[in-house]
């Protein structure tokens, strides 16, 4: 199922602080981008930084 359809069905939320830009499917995100997105998700969910230890 395509990501857009998953979003439409309220089954996927894409978080990103950057403006949309096309990327090939196999292009990976950087560690810095991953950490930034994790911080955004953490702030939205209001979770502590130890959520992954449980």
mmJSON file of the N, C-alpha and C atoms, coordinates in Angstrom:
{"data_MODEL":{"atom_site":{
"group_PDB":["ATOM","ATOM","ATOM","ATOM","ATOM","ATOM","ATOM","ATOM","ATOM","ATOM","ATOM","ATOM","ATOM","ATOM","ATOM","ATOM","ATOM","ATOM","ATOM","ATOM","ATOM","ATOM","ATOM","ATOM","ATOM","ATOM","ATOM","ATOM","ATOM","ATOM","ATOM","ATOM","ATOM","ATOM","ATOM","ATOM","ATOM","ATOM","ATOM","ATOM","ATOM","ATOM","ATOM","ATOM","ATOM","ATOM","ATOM","ATOM","ATOM","ATOM","ATOM","ATOM","ATOM","ATOM","ATOM","ATOM","ATOM","ATOM","ATOM","ATOM","ATOM","ATOM","ATOM","ATOM","ATOM","ATOM","ATOM","ATOM","ATOM","ATOM","ATOM","ATOM","ATOM","ATOM","ATOM","ATOM","ATOM","ATOM","ATOM","ATOM","ATOM","ATOM","ATOM","ATOM","ATOM","ATOM","ATOM","ATOM","ATOM","ATOM","ATOM","ATOM","ATOM","ATOM","ATOM","ATOM","ATOM","ATOM","ATOM","ATOM","ATOM","ATOM","ATOM","ATOM","ATOM","ATOM","ATOM","ATOM","ATOM","ATOM","ATOM","ATOM","ATOM","ATOM","ATOM","ATOM","ATOM","ATOM","ATOM","ATOM","ATOM","ATOM","ATOM","ATOM","ATOM","ATOM","ATOM","ATOM","ATOM","ATOM","ATOM","ATOM","ATOM","ATOM","ATOM","ATOM","ATOM","ATOM","ATOM","ATOM","ATOM","ATOM","ATOM","ATOM","ATOM","ATOM","ATOM","ATOM","ATOM","ATOM","ATOM","ATOM","ATOM","ATOM","ATOM","ATOM","ATOM","ATOM","ATOM","ATOM","ATOM","ATOM"],
"id":[1,2,3,4,5,6,7,8,9,10,11,12,13,14,15,16,17,18,19,20,21,22,23,24,25,26,27,28,29,30,31,32,33,34,35,36,37,38,39,40,41,42,43,44,45,46,47,48,49,50,51,52,53,54,55,56,57,58,59,60,61,62,63,64,65,66,67,68,69,70,71,72,73,74,75,76,77,78,79,80,81,82,83,84,85,86,87,88,89,90,91,92,93,94,95,96,97,98,99,100,101,102,103,104,105,106,107,108,109,110,111,112,113,114,115,116,117,118,119,120,121,122,123,124,125,126,127,128,129,130,131,132,133,134,135,136,137,138,139,140,141,142,143,144,145,146,147,148,149,150,151,152,153,154,155,156,157,158,159,160,161,162],
"type_symbol":["N","C","C","N","C","C","N","C","C","N","C","C","N","C","C","N","C","C","N","C","C","N","C","C","N","C","C","N","C","C","N","C","C","N","C","C","N","C","C","N","C","C","N","C","C","N","C","C","N","C","C","N","C","C","N","C","C","N","C","C","N","C","C","N","C","C","N","C","C","N","C","C","N","C","C","N","C","C","N","C","C","N","C","C","N","C","C","N","C","C","N","C","C","N","C","C","N","C","C","N","C","C","N","C","C","N","C","C","N","C","C","N","C","C","N","C","C","N","C","C","N","C","C","N","C","C","N","C","C","N","C","C","N","C","C","N","C","C","N","C","C","N","C","C","N","C","C","N","C","C","N","C","C","N","C","C","N","C","C","N","C","C"],
"label_atom_id":["N","CA","C","N","CA","C","N","CA","C","N","CA","C","N","CA","C","N","CA","C","N","CA","C","N","CA","C","N","CA","C","N","CA","C","N","CA","C","N","CA","C","N","CA","C","N","CA","C","N","CA","C","N","CA","C","N","CA","C","N","CA","C","N","CA","C","N","CA","C","N","CA","C","N","CA","C","N","CA","C","N","CA","C","N","CA","C","N","CA","C","N","CA","C","N","CA","C","N","CA","C","N","CA","C","N","CA","C","N","CA","C","N","CA","C","N","CA","C","N","CA","C","N","CA","C","N","CA","C","N","CA","C","N","CA","C","N","CA","C","N","CA","C","N","CA","C","N","CA","C","N","CA","C","N","CA","C","N","CA","C","N","CA","C","N","CA","C","N","CA","C","N","CA","C","N","CA","C","N","CA","C","N","CA","C","N","CA","C"],
"label_alt_id":[null,null,null,null,null,null,null,null,null,null,null,null,null,null,null,null,null,null,null,null,null,null,null,null,null,null,null,null,null,null,null,null,null,null,null,null,null,null,null,null,null,null,null,null,null,null,null,null,null,null,null,null,null,null,null,null,null,null,null,null,null,null,null,null,null,null,null,null,null,null,null,null,null,null,null,null,null,null,null,null,null,null,null,null,null,null,null,null,null,null,null,null,null,null,null,null,null,null,null,null,null,null,null,null,null,null,null,null,null,null,null,null,null,null,null,null,null,null,null,null,null,null,null,null,null,null,null,null,null,null,null,null,null,null,null,null,null,null,null,null,null,null,null,null,null,null,null,null,null,null,null,null,null,null,null,null,null,null,null,null,null,null],
"label_comp_id":["UNK","UNK","UNK","UNK","UNK","UNK","UNK","UNK","UNK","UNK","UNK","UNK","UNK","UNK","UNK","UNK","UNK","UNK","UNK","UNK","UNK","UNK","UNK","UNK","UNK","UNK","UNK","UNK","UNK","UNK","UNK","UNK","UNK","UNK","UNK","UNK","UNK","UNK","UNK","UNK","UNK","UNK","UNK","UNK","UNK","UNK","UNK","UNK","UNK","UNK","UNK","UNK","UNK","UNK","UNK","UNK","UNK","UNK","UNK","UNK","UNK","UNK","UNK","UNK","UNK","UNK","UNK","UNK","UNK","UNK","UNK","UNK","UNK","UNK","UNK","UNK","UNK","UNK","UNK","UNK","UNK","UNK","UNK","UNK","UNK","UNK","UNK","UNK","UNK","UNK","UNK","UNK","UNK","UNK","UNK","UNK","UNK","UNK","UNK","UNK","UNK","UNK","UNK","UNK","UNK","UNK","UNK","UNK","UNK","UNK","UNK","UNK","UNK","UNK","UNK","UNK","UNK","UNK","UNK","UNK","UNK","UNK","UNK","UNK","UNK","UNK","UNK","UNK","UNK","UNK","UNK","UNK","UNK","UNK","UNK","UNK","UNK","UNK","UNK","UNK","UNK","UNK","UNK","UNK","UNK","UNK","UNK","UNK","UNK","UNK","UNK","UNK","UNK","UNK","UNK","UNK","UNK","UNK","UNK","UNK","UNK","UNK"],
"label_asym_id":["A","A","A","A","A","A","A","A","A","A","A","A","A","A","A","A","A","A","A","A","A","A","A","A","A","A","A","A","A","A","A","A","A","A","A","A","A","A","A","A","A","A","A","A","A","A","A","A","A","A","A","A","A","A","A","A","A","A","A","A","A","A","A","A","A","A","A","A","A","A","A","A","A","A","A","A","A","A","A","A","A","A","A","A","A","A","A","A","A","A","A","A","A","A","A","A","A","A","A","A","A","A","A","A","A","A","A","A","A","A","A","A","A","A","A","A","A","A","A","A","A","A","A","A","A","A","A","A","A","A","A","A","A","A","A","A","A","A","A","A","A","A","A","A","A","A","A","A","A","A","A","A","A","A","A","A","A","A","A","A","A","A"],
"label_entity_id":["1","1","1","1","1","1","1","1","1","1","1","1","1","1","1","1","1","1","1","1","1","1","1","1","1","1","1","1","1","1","1","1","1","1","1","1","1","1","1","1","1","1","1","1","1","1","1","1","1","1","1","1","1","1","1","1","1","1","1","1","1","1","1","1","1","1","1","1","1","1","1","1","1","1","1","1","1","1","1","1","1","1","1","1","1","1","1","1","1","1","1","1","1","1","1","1","1","1","1","1","1","1","1","1","1","1","1","1","1","1","1","1","1","1","1","1","1","1","1","1","1","1","1","1","1","1","1","1","1","1","1","1","1","1","1","1","1","1","1","1","1","1","1","1","1","1","1","1","1","1","1","1","1","1","1","1","1","1","1","1","1","1"],
"label_seq_id":[1,1,1,2,2,2,3,3,3,4,4,4,5,5,5,6,6,6,7,7,7,8,8,8,9,9,9,10,10,10,11,11,11,12,12,12,13,13,13,14,14,14,15,15,15,16,16,16,17,17,17,18,18,18,19,19,19,20,20,20,21,21,21,22,22,22,23,23,23,24,24,24,25,25,25,26,26,26,27,27,27,28,28,28,29,29,29,30,30,30,31,31,31,32,32,32,33,33,33,34,34,34,35,35,35,36,36,36,37,37,37,38,38,38,39,39,39,40,40,40,41,41,41,42,42,42,43,43,43,44,44,44,45,45,45,46,46,46,47,47,47,48,48,48,49,49,49,50,50,50,51,51,51,52,52,52,53,53,53,54,54,54],
"pdbx_PDB_ins_code":[null,null,null,null,null,null,null,null,null,null,null,null,null,null,null,null,null,null,null,null,null,null,null,null,null,null,null,null,null,null,null,null,null,null,null,null,null,null,null,null,null,null,null,null,null,null,null,null,null,null,null,null,null,null,null,null,null,null,null,null,null,null,null,null,null,null,null,null,null,null,null,null,null,null,null,null,null,null,null,null,null,null,null,null,null,null,null,null,null,null,null,null,null,null,null,null,null,null,null,null,null,null,null,null,null,null,null,null,null,null,null,null,null,null,null,null,null,null,null,null,null,null,null,null,null,null,null,null,null,null,null,null,null,null,null,null,null,null,null,null,null,null,null,null,null,null,null,null,null,null,null,null,null,null,null,null,null,null,null,null,null,null],
"Cartn_x":[0.849,0.0,0.898,0.571,1.378,1.288,2.339,2.361,1.224,0.924,-0.157,-1.478,-1.749,-2.988,-3.01,-1.879,-1.809,-2.109,-1.594,-1.89,-3.381,-3.936,-5.355,-6.219,-5.78,-6.515,-6.202,-5.471,-5.072,-4.279,-3.426,-2.613,-1.126,-0.769,0.633,0.721,1.652,1.927,3.375,3.59,4.948,5.319,6.393,6.871,8.187,8.289,9.549,9.592,10.689,10.807,11.241,11.437,11.934,10.855,11.038,10.141,10.228,9.104,9.079,10.038,10.756,11.574,11.587,11.511,11.487,12.819,12.761,13.949,13.674,14.665,14.482,14.173,13.409,12.991,14.17,15.264,16.395,17.339,17.039,17.906,17.633,18.676,18.536,18.602,18.015,18.135,19.418,19.887,21.109,20.79,21.821,21.649,21.068,21.56,21.065,19.577,19.157,17.744,16.898,17.381,16.665,16.499,17.561,17.491,16.529,16.555,15.65,14.197,13.898,12.527,12.102,13.024,12.706,12.381,13.11,12.851,11.481,11.131,9.814,8.707,8.852,7.845,7.741,8.871,8.89,8.155,8.376,7.709,6.2,5.807,4.375,3.702,4.362,3.785,3.991,4.81,5.115,5.633,6.614,7.213,8.608,9.057,10.404,11.387,12.635,13.659,14.0,13.393,13.704,12.639,11.753,10.662,11.167,12.351,12.867,13.465,13.707,14.314,13.306,12.032,10.98,10.709],
"Cartn_y":[-1.179,0.0,1.247,2.205,3.422,4.257,4.987,5.822,6.824,7.413,8.404,7.777,6.562,5.878,5.549,5.133,4.859,6.116,7.259,8.53,8.846,8.646,8.905,8.038,6.813,5.876,6.052,7.104,7.366,6.213,5.604,4.49,4.84,6.006,6.408,7.91,8.348,9.773,10.01,10.874,11.215,12.536,12.528,13.738,14.155,15.413,15.929,17.446,17.982,19.434,20.101,19.317,19.866,19.964,20.856,20.974,19.703,19.29,18.056,18.157,17.085,16.977,15.514,15.263,13.89,13.208,11.973,11.153,9.771,9.157,7.771,6.902,5.858,4.985,4.429,4.154,3.521,4.522,5.8,6.791,6.839,6.683,6.66,8.068,8.239,9.519,9.499,10.682,10.774,10.572,10.349,10.2,11.491,12.623,13.912,14.087,13.712,13.811,12.874,11.68,10.705,11.218,11.751,12.279,13.463,14.319,15.474,15.01,14.045,13.541,12.835,12.113,11.477,12.518,13.611,14.681,15.312,15.503,16.068,15.126,13.847,12.864,12.783,12.839,12.797,14.0,15.173,16.38,16.31,15.83,15.717,14.724,13.607,12.554,12.838,13.829,14.205,13.003,12.312,11.161,11.507,10.776,10.963,10.273,10.594,10.065,8.6,7.994,6.613,5.641,6.097,5.258,3.976,4.035,2.896,1.829,2.166,1.212,0.209,0.491,-0.354,-1.584],
"Cartn_z":[0.0,0.0,0.0,-0.788,-0.897,0.38,0.676,1.887,1.901,0.758,0.698,1.11,0.628,0.998,2.483,3.036,4.471,5.283,4.844,5.521,5.425,4.242,4.023,4.932,5.165,6.008,7.501,7.843,9.242,9.841,9.037,9.506,9.519,8.992,8.929,9.084,9.899,10.07,9.693,8.734,8.328,8.983,9.755,10.416,9.804,9.47,8.972,9.117,9.577,9.701,8.401,7.372,6.124,5.065,4.126,2.989,2.162,1.6,0.812,-0.368,-0.604,-1.805,-2.216,-3.503,-3.986,-3.695,-3.246,-3.048,-3.611,-4.194,-4.619,-3.396,-3.579,-2.483,-1.701,-2.36,-1.682,-1.004,-1.061,-0.431,1.074,1.86,3.314,3.894,5.081,5.778,6.605,6.95,7.737,9.226,10.006,11.456,12.032,11.579,12.083,11.768,10.563,10.196,11.054,11.282,12.099,13.528,14.099,15.46,15.546,14.538,14.532,14.472,13.624,13.518,14.802,15.444,16.718,17.785,17.798,18.768,18.535,17.278,16.944,17.395,17.071,17.473,18.992,19.667,21.132,21.71,21.144,21.634,21.396,20.228,19.921,20.86,21.103,21.963,23.439,23.752,25.131,25.921,25.338,26.002,26.486,27.49,27.986,27.052,27.187,26.282,26.565,27.576,27.901,27.381,26.501,25.994,25.343,24.72,23.984,24.892,26.145,27.08,27.634,27.463,28.066,27.246],
"occupancy":[1.0,1.0,1.0,1.0,1.0,1.0,1.0,1.0,1.0,1.0,1.0,1.0,1.0,1.0,1.0,1.0,1.0,1.0,1.0,1.0,1.0,1.0,1.0,1.0,1.0,1.0,1.0,1.0,1.0,1.0,1.0,1.0,1.0,1.0,1.0,1.0,1.0,1.0,1.0,1.0,1.0,1.0,1.0,1.0,1.0,1.0,1.0,1.0,1.0,1.0,1.0,1.0,1.0,1.0,1.0,1.0,1.0,1.0,1.0,1.0,1.0,1.0,1.0,1.0,1.0,1.0,1.0,1.0,1.0,1.0,1.0,1.0,1.0,1.0,1.0,1.0,1.0,1.0,1.0,1.0,1.0,1.0,1.0,1.0,1.0,1.0,1.0,1.0,1.0,1.0,1.0,1.0,1.0,1.0,1.0,1.0,1.0,1.0,1.0,1.0,1.0,1.0,1.0,1.0,1.0,1.0,1.0,1.0,1.0,1.0,1.0,1.0,1.0,1.0,1.0,1.0,1.0,1.0,1.0,1.0,1.0,1.0,1.0,1.0,1.0,1.0,1.0,1.0,1.0,1.0,1.0,1.0,1.0,1.0,1.0,1.0,1.0,1.0,1.0,1.0,1.0,1.0,1.0,1.0,1.0,1.0,1.0,1.0,1.0,1.0,1.0,1.0,1.0,1.0,1.0,1.0,1.0,1.0,1.0,1.0,1.0,1.0],
"B_iso_or_equiv":[0.0,0.0,0.0,0.0,0.0,0.0,0.0,0.0,0.0,0.0,0.0,0.0,0.0,0.0,0.0,0.0,0.0,0.0,0.0,0.0,0.0,0.0,0.0,0.0,0.0,0.0,0.0,0.0,0.0,0.0,0.0,0.0,0.0,0.0,0.0,0.0,0.0,0.0,0.0,0.0,0.0,0.0,0.0,0.0,0.0,0.0,0.0,0.0,0.0,0.0,0.0,0.0,0.0,0.0,0.0,0.0,0.0,0.0,0.0,0.0,0.0,0.0,0.0,0.0,0.0,0.0,0.0,0.0,0.0,0.0,0.0,0.0,0.0,0.0,0.0,0.0,0.0,0.0,0.0,0.0,0.0,0.0,0.0,0.0,0.0,0.0,0.0,0.0,0.0,0.0,0.0,0.0,0.0,0.0,0.0,0.0,0.0,0.0,0.0,0.0,0.0,0.0,0.0,0.0,0.0,0.0,0.0,0.0,0.0,0.0,0.0,0.0,0.0,0.0,0.0,0.0,0.0,0.0,0.0,0.0,0.0,0.0,0.0,0.0,0.0,0.0,0.0,0.0,0.0,0.0,0.0,0.0,0.0,0.0,0.0,0.0,0.0,0.0,0.0,0.0,0.0,0.0,0.0,0.0,0.0,0.0,0.0,0.0,0.0,0.0,0.0,0.0,0.0,0.0,0.0,0.0,0.0,0.0,0.0,0.0,0.0,0.0],
"pdbx_formal_charge":[null,null,null,null,null,null,null,null,null,null,null,null,null,null,null,null,null,null,null,null,null,null,null,null,null,null,null,null,null,null,null,null,null,null,null,null,null,null,null,null,null,null,null,null,null,null,null,null,null,null,null,null,null,null,null,null,null,null,null,null,null,null,null,null,null,null,null,null,null,null,null,null,null,null,null,null,null,null,null,null,null,null,null,null,null,null,null,null,null,null,null,null,null,null,null,null,null,null,null,null,null,null,null,null,null,null,null,null,null,null,null,null,null,null,null,null,null,null,null,null,null,null,null,null,null,null,null,null,null,null,null,null,null,null,null,null,null,null,null,null,null,null,null,null,null,null,null,null,null,null,null,null,null,null,null,null,null,null,null,null,null,null],
"auth_seq_id":[1,1,1,2,2,2,3,3,3,4,4,4,5,5,5,6,6,6,7,7,7,8,8,8,9,9,9,10,10,10,11,11,11,12,12,12,13,13,13,14,14,14,15,15,15,16,16,16,17,17,17,18,18,18,19,19,19,20,20,20,21,21,21,22,22,22,23,23,23,24,24,24,25,25,25,26,26,26,27,27,27,28,28,28,29,29,29,30,30,30,31,31,31,32,32,32,33,33,33,34,34,34,35,35,35,36,36,36,37,37,37,38,38,38,39,39,39,40,40,40,41,41,41,42,42,42,43,43,43,44,44,44,45,45,45,46,46,46,47,47,47,48,48,48,49,49,49,50,50,50,51,51,51,52,52,52,53,53,53,54,54,54],
"auth_comp_id":["UNK","UNK","UNK","UNK","UNK","UNK","UNK","UNK","UNK","UNK","UNK","UNK","UNK","UNK","UNK","UNK","UNK","UNK","UNK","UNK","UNK","UNK","UNK","UNK","UNK","UNK","UNK","UNK","UNK","UNK","UNK","UNK","UNK","UNK","UNK","UNK","UNK","UNK","UNK","UNK","UNK","UNK","UNK","UNK","UNK","UNK","UNK","UNK","UNK","UNK","UNK","UNK","UNK","UNK","UNK","UNK","UNK","UNK","UNK","UNK","UNK","UNK","UNK","UNK","UNK","UNK","UNK","UNK","UNK","UNK","UNK","UNK","UNK","UNK","UNK","UNK","UNK","UNK","UNK","UNK","UNK","UNK","UNK","UNK","UNK","UNK","UNK","UNK","UNK","UNK","UNK","UNK","UNK","UNK","UNK","UNK","UNK","UNK","UNK","UNK","UNK","UNK","UNK","UNK","UNK","UNK","UNK","UNK","UNK","UNK","UNK","UNK","UNK","UNK","UNK","UNK","UNK","UNK","UNK","UNK","UNK","UNK","UNK","UNK","UNK","UNK","UNK","UNK","UNK","UNK","UNK","UNK","UNK","UNK","UNK","UNK","UNK","UNK","UNK","UNK","UNK","UNK","UNK","UNK","UNK","UNK","UNK","UNK","UNK","UNK","UNK","UNK","UNK","UNK","UNK","UNK","UNK","UNK","UNK","UNK","UNK","UNK"],
"auth_asym_id":["A","A","A","A","A","A","A","A","A","A","A","A","A","A","A","A","A","A","A","A","A","A","A","A","A","A","A","A","A","A","A","A","A","A","A","A","A","A","A","A","A","A","A","A","A","A","A","A","A","A","A","A","A","A","A","A","A","A","A","A","A","A","A","A","A","A","A","A","A","A","A","A","A","A","A","A","A","A","A","A","A","A","A","A","A","A","A","A","A","A","A","A","A","A","A","A","A","A","A","A","A","A","A","A","A","A","A","A","A","A","A","A","A","A","A","A","A","A","A","A","A","A","A","A","A","A","A","A","A","A","A","A","A","A","A","A","A","A","A","A","A","A","A","A","A","A","A","A","A","A","A","A","A","A","A","A","A","A","A","A","A","A"],
"auth_atom_id":["N","CA","C","N","CA","C","N","CA","C","N","CA","C","N","CA","C","N","CA","C","N","CA","C","N","CA","C","N","CA","C","N","CA","C","N","CA","C","N","CA","C","N","CA","C","N","CA","C","N","CA","C","N","CA","C","N","CA","C","N","CA","C","N","CA","C","N","CA","C","N","CA","C","N","CA","C","N","CA","C","N","CA","C","N","CA","C","N","CA","C","N","CA","C","N","CA","C","N","CA","C","N","CA","C","N","CA","C","N","CA","C","N","CA","C","N","CA","C","N","CA","C","N","CA","C","N","CA","C","N","CA","C","N","CA","C","N","CA","C","N","CA","C","N","CA","C","N","CA","C","N","CA","C","N","CA","C","N","CA","C","N","CA","C","N","CA","C","N","CA","C","N","CA","C","N","CA","C","N","CA","C","N","CA","C","N","CA","C"],
"pdbx_PDB_model_num":[1,1,1,1,1,1,1,1,1,1,1,1,1,1,1,1,1,1,1,1,1,1,1,1,1,1,1,1,1,1,1,1,1,1,1,1,1,1,1,1,1,1,1,1,1,1,1,1,1,1,1,1,1,1,1,1,1,1,1,1,1,1,1,1,1,1,1,1,1,1,1,1,1,1,1,1,1,1,1,1,1,1,1,1,1,1,1,1,1,1,1,1,1,1,1,1,1,1,1,1,1,1,1,1,1,1,1,1,1,1,1,1,1,1,1,1,1,1,1,1,1,1,1,1,1,1,1,1,1,1,1,1,1,1,1,1,1,1,1,1,1,1,1,1,1,1,1,1,1,1,1,1,1,1,1,1,1,1,1,1,1,1]
}}}
